Amino acid sequence: MNEQDPAKLSLSNFLAGETGDPLQAPPSFTKWMQVGAWAVKLYEPELLASADARTTIEYGGKPQQVINLCSYNYLGLANHREVIAAAQEALKTHGLGACGSPMLSGMTDLHRELERQIAEFLDREDAMLFNSGFGGALGTISGLLRKTDVALLDNRSHLSLRDGAVLSRCRTEKFEHNDPDSLEAALARQQGRRQLVIIEGIYSMDGDFGKLPELLAVADAYGAKVFVDEAHSILGCGENGRGAAEKFGVQDRFPLVYGTFSKAFGALGGFVAGPKETLQYLRFYAHPYVYSCALPPVIIAAILKALEIARREPELRTRLWENADYFHAQLRALGIDTGASTTYVMPLVIGDRERMYRLGHELRRRGLWVAPVDYPAVPQDRICFRACVTSQHTRADLDEALNILADTLVPGMMQSVAHA
C-alpha cells in the first residue's frame, strides 16, 4: 500500500489497476480497508425495523435502538398504514414483480395511472417512470444529450447527473456551486452549441436550495435549456409539494422536471415529467428504461397512495419544516457548523476524518443514528455527518438528539440543551 498515513487516504487513491487481473480489488485498497475496519463498520448498517423516527439497527453485534436521522422518509409515508394497505392490495391483484421491461411486458394499468397522476400533479403533458432514481437521472441525461452538446453542471451535482453526461459523450462544463457568474462564464465559453444547465432543487450533501431564479435568468440570457432535479425537494417543498421550483415560483420556466420516489414518497424509483414528444423520444433512448425491468406493481400502488396522502395532508409538510427550523436553530445555538443548509437535510461538519469516525461510533453507542459522509462525496475540509429530520420526529426526539450531539460534538457543553 501507498506508505502515506492511512488517515490521509480516500477512495480517490485506489482507482488505478495494480495487478494483471481486472477482477481483483487493488491490494492496497484491501489493506486500507483492513486498517480502517473500525471506520468501515459505520457503513452498510443493518436496519432491523422500519424507517421510523425511532428504529432499531444492528450495532456491535446486537440490536441498538436509535433516533433515526439517517432516513429520507421525510413525510413518514414509507410506513403509513394506508400506503402499506395499498401495497398489500396490489400484491393480491398484480403479484410481486413486473417481470419485464416497460417497453415489452412490464407496463401495467397501475404504471399508466401513476404516469398520468405525476404529469397532472406537476402540470406537465406526460411522465415516465424509472426503476431507480440514479438510473433515471443517468438515463434521462444520456438519452437526450449528444456528442456535440454541452452539459453545464454545478460542481456539487449528484453523481447520477455527472455520469449521465459522461455516458452521453457530450462536452461537460462545471460551474461553481450556486454561482450565477460562474455559470455565465461557462455558458460564454461554449456558445454555438446546444447547452443544458443541470441544477438541483436541494443539494443532498449541502442541504441548501439551488438558486433557481438566478441560474434560470442566466441560462435564459444565453438561450440554454435547464433541467431541474427535484429528488430531495419533491413533496417536501412548495405550497402544494411540487418541489423547489414551486417554492421559488419558477415551475413554468423549464420543460423537464426530474424526481425520485425514494425520498419523500418513501419507496424507490424515479420519474421525469415534460412534453409528450420529448418523453416519447426518451422512452426509446434512455437505456435504463428500455433495458431494465419495470418497477414492481406493488411499489407503484404504494406510490400512488403516497401521492394521494401528500396532496390531501399538507400538514405533513408543515410539520417537516417546523422540525427542520427548530433543529437548525438549536444546532446554531450549540455552535455546530451546518454549512449553507436551510432545509431538512443538514451536514454536521466535523472536517477531520479520524475524529468523524470516532464520534460516529460514540453517537451510535449513545443511540443517535447519523450518516458519516467522507471525501470525495464532500470536500476534505467538509467531512461531516448528514442529518435528515422528518415530519414524524417529535420535539422529544429532536431534543434528545440535540442533547447527544451537545455531549458528543461540543467540548465543554452542558448535559442538556434548552427545550423550547
C-alpha positions in Angstrom: 0.0 0.0 0.0 1.0 3.6 -0.5 3.1 4.4 2.6 1.1 7.6 3.3 -0.7 7.9 6.5 -4.0 5.8 6.0 -6.0 8.6 7.6 -5.0 10.9 4.7 -6.1 8.4 2.0 -9.5 8.2 0.5 -11.4 6.3 -2.2 -9.8 8.6 -4.8 -6.5 6.9 -4.1 -7.5 3.4 -5.4 -8.7 3.9 -8.9 -5.6 2.6 -10.8 -5.2 -1.1 -11.6 -2.4 -2.6 -9.5 -2.4 -6.2 -10.8 -2.8 -8.0 -14.1 -6.3 -9.2 -13.0 -9.1 -6.7 -13.7 -11.5 -8.6 -11.5 -9.2 -8.3 -8.4 -9.6 -5.4 -6.0 -6.4 -3.4 -5.7 -4.3 -5.0 -2.9 -3.6 -1.5 -1.4 -7.4 -0.9 -1.1 -7.9 -4.2 0.7 -5.1 -3.4 3.1 -6.6 0.1 3.6 -10.0 -1.5 4.4 -8.4 -3.7 7.0 -6.5 -0.9 8.6 -9.7 1.2 8.8 -12.1 -1.6 9.7 -13.3 0.3 12.7 -14.5 3.1 10.5 -15.9 0.8 7.8 -18.2 -0.7 10.4 -20.3 2.5 10.4 -21.3 1.8 6.7 -24.0 -0.5 5.5 -25.7 -0.7 8.9 -28.4 -3.4 9.2 -31.8 -1.9 9.8 -33.8 -4.3 12.0 -37.2 -2.4 11.7 -38.9 0.1 9.6 -37.5 3.6 8.8 -39.4 5.3 11.6 -38.2 8.4 13.6 -37.0 5.9 16.2 -35.9 2.5 15.0 -33.5 -0.4 15.7 -30.2 -1.2 13.9 -27.5 -3.8 14.5 -24.5 -2.3 16.3 -21.7 -4.2 17.9 -23.4 -7.5 17.2 -26.7 -6.7 19.0 -29.8 -4.6 18.4 -29.4 -0.9 19.2 -32.4 1.4 19.5 -31.6 4.8 17.8 -33.2 8.1 17.0 -33.1 7.9 13.2 -31.6 11.0 11.5 -30.5 8.9 8.5 -33.7 8.4 6.6 -35.1 10.2 3.6 -38.6 9.2 4.8 -39.4 13.0 5.0 -43.2 12.7 5.3 -43.4 9.4 7.1 -45.1 7.8 4.1 -42.8 4.7 3.9 -44.7 3.2 6.9 -48.1 4.9 6.6 -50.9 2.4 7.2 -52.8 3.4 4.0 -49.6 3.1 1.9 -49.0 -0.4 3.3 -52.6 -1.4 2.7 -52.4 -0.2 -0.9 -49.3 -2.3 -1.5 -50.9 -5.3 0.1 -53.9 -5.0 -2.2 -51.8 -4.7 -5.3 -49.8 -7.7 -4.2 -53.1 -9.7 -4.4 -54.2 -8.3 -7.8 -50.9 -7.8 -9.7 -48.4 -10.1 -8.0 -44.9 -9.2 -6.9 -42.8 -8.2 -9.9 -43.4 -6.5 -13.3 -41.3 -9.3 -14.8 -40.3 -7.4 -17.9 -39.1 -4.1 -19.4 -41.9 -1.5 -19.6 -41.3 -1.5 -23.4 -42.1 -5.1 -23.8 -44.2 -6.6 -21.0 -43.7 -4.7 -17.7 -46.2 -1.9 -18.1 -49.4 -2.2 -16.2 -52.6 -0.2 -15.7 -51.1 1.0 -12.3 -47.9 2.3 -14.1 -50.1 4.2 -16.6 -52.1 5.7 -13.8 -49.1 6.9 -11.9 -47.7 8.5 -15.1 -51.0 10.3 -15.5 -51.1 11.5 -11.9 -47.4 12.6 -11.8 -47.9 14.6 -15.0 -51.1 16.2 -13.7 -49.5 16.9 -10.3 -46.6 18.8 -12.0 -48.7 20.4 -14.7 -46.7 18.6 -17.5 -48.0 16.8 -20.5 -46.6 13.4 -19.7 -44.4 11.4 -17.3 -42.3 8.3 -17.5 -41.1 6.0 -14.7 -37.7 4.5 -13.9 -37.0 1.6 -11.5 -34.0 3.6 -10.0 -33.6 7.2 -9.0 -29.9 7.0 -10.0 -30.6 5.2 -13.2 -33.4 7.6 -14.1 -31.3 10.7 -13.8 -28.4 8.9 -15.7 -30.8 7.7 -18.4 -32.6 11.0 -18.9 -29.4 13.0 -19.4 -27.6 10.4 -21.5 -30.8 9.7 -23.5 -31.2 13.4 -24.6 -27.7 14.8 -24.9 -25.4 14.0 -27.9 -21.6 14.4 -28.6 -21.9 17.9 -29.9 -23.9 19.1 -26.9 -22.7 20.7 -23.7 -23.8 19.8 -20.2 -23.2 22.5 -17.6 -23.2 21.0 -14.1 -23.0 22.6 -10.7 -19.8 21.3 -9.1 -21.9 19.8 -6.3 -24.1 17.9 -8.8 -25.1 14.4 -7.9 -23.0 11.6 -9.5 -26.0 10.3 -11.4 -26.2 13.5 -13.3 -22.5 13.6 -14.0 -22.4 10.0 -15.1 -25.4 10.7 -17.4 -23.4 13.5 -19.1 -20.3 11.2 -19.4 -22.3 8.4 -20.9 -23.8 10.7 -23.5 -20.2 11.6 -24.5 -21.2 15.3 -24.7 -18.8 18.1 -23.6 -19.1 19.0 -19.9 -18.5 22.2 -18.1 -18.7 22.7 -14.3 -19.6 26.0 -12.6 -19.1 26.9 -9.0 -21.8 25.9 -6.7 -24.9 28.1 -7.0 -22.8 30.8 -8.6 -24.6 32.7 -11.5 -21.4 34.5 -12.5 -19.6 31.2 -12.8 -22.4 29.7 -14.9 -22.4 32.7 -17.2 -18.7 32.3 -17.8 -19.2 28.6 -18.6 -22.0 29.3 -21.0 -20.0 32.0 -22.7 -17.1 29.5 -23.3 -19.5 27.1 -25.1 -21.6 29.4 -27.2 -22.7 28.0 -30.5 -23.6 24.6 -29.1 -26.8 23.1 -27.7 -26.5 23.7 -23.9 -28.2 22.1 -21.0 -27.8 23.6 -17.5 -28.3 20.9 -14.8 -29.2 22.0 -11.3 -30.9 20.6 -8.3 -33.8 21.7 -6.1 -32.0 20.7 -2.9 -28.4 19.6 -2.9 -28.2 16.3 -1.0 -24.8 16.8 0.8 -25.0 20.6 1.5 -28.7 20.7 2.3 -29.1 24.1 0.5 -31.5 25.1 -2.2 -30.4 25.5 -5.8 -30.6 29.2 -6.7 -33.2 28.5 -9.3 -34.4 32.1 -10.2 -30.9 33.4 -10.5 -29.5 30.5 -12.5 -32.5 30.3 -14.8 -32.1 34.0 -15.6 -28.5 33.4 -16.7 -29.5 30.3 -18.8 -32.3 32.3 -20.4 -29.9 35.1 -21.4 -27.8 32.6 -23.3 -30.6 30.6 -24.8 -29.7 27.5 -22.8 -32.2 24.9 -21.6 -32.5 23.9 -18.0 -33.0 20.5 -16.3 -34.0 20.5 -12.6 -33.5 17.5 -10.4 -36.1 17.7 -7.6 -35.1 14.4 -5.9 -34.9 15.8 -2.3 -37.4 18.6 -2.8 -40.4 16.9 -4.4 -43.4 16.6 -2.0 -41.3 18.4 0.7 -41.2 21.9 -0.8 -43.7 24.4 -2.2 -47.3 25.2 -1.3 -48.5 22.0 -3.0 -45.4 19.9 -2.6 -44.3 20.3 -6.2 -40.7 21.0 -5.2 -38.2 23.8 -5.0 -39.4 25.2 -8.4 -42.8 25.8 -6.9 -41.3 27.3 -3.8 -39.5 29.9 -5.9 -42.3 30.3 -8.4 -40.3 29.2 -11.4 -42.0 25.9 -12.2 -43.2 27.2 -15.6 -39.8 28.3 -16.8 -38.3 24.9 -17.8 -39.9 21.9 -19.6 -38.4 18.9 -17.8 -38.6 18.1 -14.1 -36.9 15.1 -12.6 -37.6 13.5 -9.2 -37.4 10.3 -7.3 -39.7 8.1 -5.3 -37.0 7.1 -2.8 -37.2 10.2 -0.6 -40.5 11.8 0.5 -42.6 9.2 -1.4 -41.0 6.6 0.8 -40.5 4.0 -2.0 -37.9 3.7 -4.8 -37.5 4.6 -8.4 -37.6 7.9 -10.4 -39.6 9.8 -12.9 -39.2 12.6 -15.5 -42.2 14.8 -16.5 -42.3 17.0 -19.5 -43.5 17.4 -23.1 -45.1 14.3 -24.6 -43.0 14.3 -27.7 -39.8 14.6 -25.7 -40.7 11.7 -23.4 -41.8 9.6 -26.4 -38.3 10.0 -27.8 -36.7 9.3 -24.4 -38.6 6.1 -23.9 -36.5 4.7 -26.8 -33.2 6.3 -25.9 -33.0 6.1 -22.1 -31.2 2.8 -21.7 -32.1 2.3 -18.0 -35.7 2.5 -19.1 -35.6 0.3 -22.2 -33.3 -2.4 -20.8 -34.5 -2.7 -17.1 -37.4 -4.4 -15.5 -40.2 -2.0 -14.7 -40.9 -1.1 -11.1 -43.0 -3.8 -9.3 -46.7 -3.0 -9.4 -46.8 -3.4 -5.6 -44.5 -0.4 -5.4 -46.4 1.6 -7.9 -49.6 1.2 -5.9 -47.9 2.3 -2.8 -46.5 5.4 -4.6 -50.0 6.3 -5.9 -51.3 6.2 -2.3 -48.3 8.2 -1.0 -49.0 10.9 -3.6 -52.7 11.0 -2.6 -51.8 11.4 1.1 -49.2 14.1 0.5 -51.7 16.1 -1.6 -54.5 15.9 0.9 -52.4 16.3 4.1 -50.3 19.5 3.7 -49.8 19.4 7.5 -47.2 16.8 6.9 -45.1 19.3 5.0 -45.8 22.0 7.6 -44.6 19.7 10.4 -41.5 18.8 8.4 -40.5 22.4 8.1 -41.3 23.2 11.7 -39.0 20.4 12.8 -36.3 21.5 10.3 -36.4 25.1 11.5 -36.3 24.1 15.2 -33.4 21.7 14.7 -31.4 24.3 12.7 -31.9 26.9 15.4 -30.8 24.6 18.2 -27.8 23.4 16.2 -26.7 27.0 15.7 -27.1 27.7 19.4 -24.8 24.8 20.0 -22.2 26.2 17.6 -22.4 23.2 15.3 -21.5 24.0 11.7 -24.3 23.1 9.3 -22.8 24.9 6.3 -25.2 26.6 3.9 -28.1 24.3 4.8 -31.5 25.8 5.1 -33.6 22.7 4.6 -34.4 19.4 6.4 -31.1 18.0 5.1 -28.2 19.2 7.3 -24.5 18.5 7.3 -22.9 18.5 10.8 -19.4 19.5 9.7 -16.5 17.8 11.5 -13.7 18.5 9.0 -11.4 15.7 10.2 -11.8 12.1 9.1 -10.5 10.3 12.1 -12.5 12.4 14.5 -15.6 12.0 12.4 -15.4 8.2 12.6 -14.5 8.2 16.3 -17.5 10.4 17.0 -19.7 8.3 14.7 -19.2 5.3 17.0 -19.9 7.3 20.1 -23.1 8.6 18.6 -24.3 5.2 17.8 -23.4 3.9 21.2 -25.5 6.8 22.6 -28.5 5.9 20.4 -28.2 8.5 17.6 -28.0 7.4 14.0 -26.5 9.9 11.6 -24.7 9.2 8.3 -20.9 9.6 8.1 -20.0 11.4 4.8 -16.4 11.2 3.7 -14.3 12.6 0.8 -14.8 12.6 -2.2 -18.6 12.8 -1.5 -17.7 16.1 0.2 -14.5 18.3 0.2 -11.8 17.2 2.6 -12.4 20.1 4.9 -16.2 19.5 5.0 -16.2 15.8 6.1 -19.3 15.6 8.1 -22.3 13.7 9.4 -25.5 14.2 7.5 -28.7 14.5 9.5 -32.2 14.4 8.0 -35.2 15.4 10.1 -38.7 14.3 9.1 -42.3 15.2 9.9 -42.5 12.2 12.2 -39.9 13.3 14.7 -41.4 14.6 17.9 -39.9 17.5 19.8 -38.8 15.0 22.4 -36.9 13.0 19.6 -35.2 16.2 18.4 -34.3 17.4 21.9 -32.8 14.0 22.9 -30.8 14.1 19.6 -29.6 17.6 20.4 -28.5 16.5 23.9 -26.5 13.7 22.5 -24.9 16.0 19.9 -24.1 18.5 22.6 -22.4 15.9 24.8 -20.5 14.3 22.0 -19.6 17.0 19.4 -19.4 20.2 21.5 -16.5 20.4 24.0 -17.5 21.6 27.4 -21.2 21.7 26.6 -23.7 21.2 29.4 -25.5 17.9 29.7 -28.7 19.3 28.2 -29.9 22.0 25.9 -32.8 24.3 26.4 -36.1 23.0 25.4 -38.4 25.2 23.5 
